[in-house]
């Protein structure tokens, strides 16, 4: 079973062993509006924490998702190429974006659990 954490940039991270699934939160998709295009990384890409990993375009804006962790891209959600609206309809399940095999130890203090994340969004930071 995955352990879910959240970032200050409104991504969710599903940890399962040394692999992490990354997506955007319900809050993030509400801010974006209707997603019309997603540019995914290539399998095998080496991402360092802070590297641009994904480009998302919506009717409101275009934005990047930066890699919240360092790792090798081992899977991408190819369904998003033809159905980017999955990020709106089911961002924390069918709308997952990519999976990384972690290449460094993870400092979990950089992430929030669900209750901390809810407090974070309500605080408006």
C-alpha positions as CSV (number, residue, x, y, z in Angstrom):
1,X,0.0,0.0,0.0
2,X,1.3,3.4,-0.9
3,X,2.1,6.1,1.7
4,X,0.9,9.5,0.5
5,X,2.6,12.8,1.2
6,X,2.1,16.3,-0.2
7,X,4.4,19.1,-1.3
8,X,4.0,22.9,-0.9
9,X,3.7,23.0,-4.7
10,X,0.4,20.9,-4.5
11,X,1.7,17.6,-5.7
12,X,0.9,14.3,-4.1
13,X,3.6,11.6,-3.7
14,X,2.7,8.0,-3.4
15,X,5.6,6.1,-1.9
16,X,5.9,2.3,-2.4
17,X,9.3,1.0,-1.5
18,X,12.0,2.8,-3.5
19,X,9.4,4.0,-6.1
20,X,7.2,7.1,-5.9
21,X,4.2,8.0,-8.0
22,X,3.7,11.7,-8.6
23,X,0.6,13.7,-9.4
24,X,-1.2,17.0,-8.7
25,X,-3.7,17.4,-5.9
26,X,-7.4,18.2,-6.2
27,X,-6.5,21.8,-5.1
28,X,-4.0,22.2,-7.9
29,X,-6.3,21.0,-10.6
30,X,-9.0,23.4,-9.3
31,X,-6.5,26.3,-9.6
32,X,-5.5,25.2,-13.1
33,X,-9.0,24.8,-14.6
34,X,-9.6,22.6,-17.6
35,X,-6.3,20.8,-18.6
36,X,-5.9,20.7,-22.3
37,X,-2.3,19.4,-22.8
38,X,0.3,17.5,-20.8
39,X,4.0,17.0,-21.8
40,X,5.5,14.0,-20.1
41,X,9.1,13.1,-19.5
42,X,10.7,10.2,-21.4
43,X,11.1,6.8,-19.8
44,X,14.7,6.5,-18.4
45,X,15.0,10.3,-17.9
46,X,17.2,11.1,-14.9
47,X,15.6,13.9,-12.9
48,X,17.2,15.8,-10.1
49,X,15.1,17.4,-7.4
50,X,14.0,20.8,-8.8
51,X,14.4,19.8,-12.5
52,X,11.4,20.5,-14.8
53,X,9.6,17.2,-15.1
54,X,6.2,17.9,-16.7
55,X,4.5,20.8,-18.5
56,X,0.7,21.2,-18.0
57,X,-1.4,23.6,-20.1
58,X,-4.9,24.5,-19.1
59,X,-7.4,27.0,-20.4
60,X,-6.2,29.4,-17.6
61,X,-2.4,28.9,-17.7
62,X,0.6,26.8,-18.6
63,X,2.9,25.6,-15.8
64,X,5.7,23.2,-15.0
65,X,5.9,20.6,-12.4
66,X,9.3,20.4,-10.9
67,X,10.7,17.1,-9.7
68,X,10.1,17.0,-6.0
69,X,12.7,14.2,-5.7
70,X,15.6,12.8,-7.6
71,X,15.2,9.6,-9.6
72,X,14.8,7.8,-12.9
73,X,11.5,7.9,-14.7
74,X,10.2,4.3,-14.8
75,X,6.6,5.0,-15.9
76,X,4.5,7.8,-17.3
77,X,0.7,7.9,-17.6
78,X,0.4,7.8,-21.3
79,X,-3.4,8.1,-21.0
80,X,-2.8,11.8,-20.3
81,X,-1.6,12.3,-23.8
82,X,-5.0,11.6,-25.3
83,X,-7.1,12.4,-22.2
84,X,-5.4,15.3,-20.3
85,X,-8.7,16.0,-18.7
86,X,-8.0,13.0,-16.4
87,X,-6.0,15.5,-14.3
88,X,-9.3,17.3,-13.7
89,X,-11.6,14.4,-13.2
90,X,-9.4,12.1,-11.1
91,X,-6.1,13.8,-10.2
92,X,-5.2,11.5,-7.3
93,X,-5.9,8.2,-9.0
94,X,-6.4,7.7,-12.8
95,X,-4.7,11.1,-13.4
96,X,-1.3,10.1,-11.9
97,X,1.5,11.6,-13.9
98,X,4.8,9.7,-13.5
99,X,6.7,7.2,-11.4
100,X,10.3,7.6,-10.3
101,X,12.7,5.0,-9.0
102,X,14.4,7.0,-6.3
103,X,18.2,7.6,-6.6
104,X,18.7,9.3,-3.3
105,X,17.5,9.1,0.3
106,X,14.3,11.0,1.0
107,X,14.1,13.7,3.7
108,X,10.5,13.2,4.6
109,X,10.5,16.4,6.7
110,X,10.1,18.3,3.4
111,X,6.6,16.8,2.9
112,X,3.2,17.0,4.6
113,X,0.7,14.3,5.5
114,X,-2.9,14.8,4.6
115,X,-3.9,16.8,7.7
116,X,-0.8,19.1,7.4
117,X,-1.6,19.6,3.7
118,X,-5.2,20.6,4.5
119,X,-4.0,23.1,7.1
120,X,-1.5,24.4,4.5
121,X,-4.2,25.1,1.8
122,X,-6.6,26.6,4.4
123,X,-3.8,29.0,5.6
124,X,-3.6,30.4,2.0
125,X,0.2,30.3,2.0
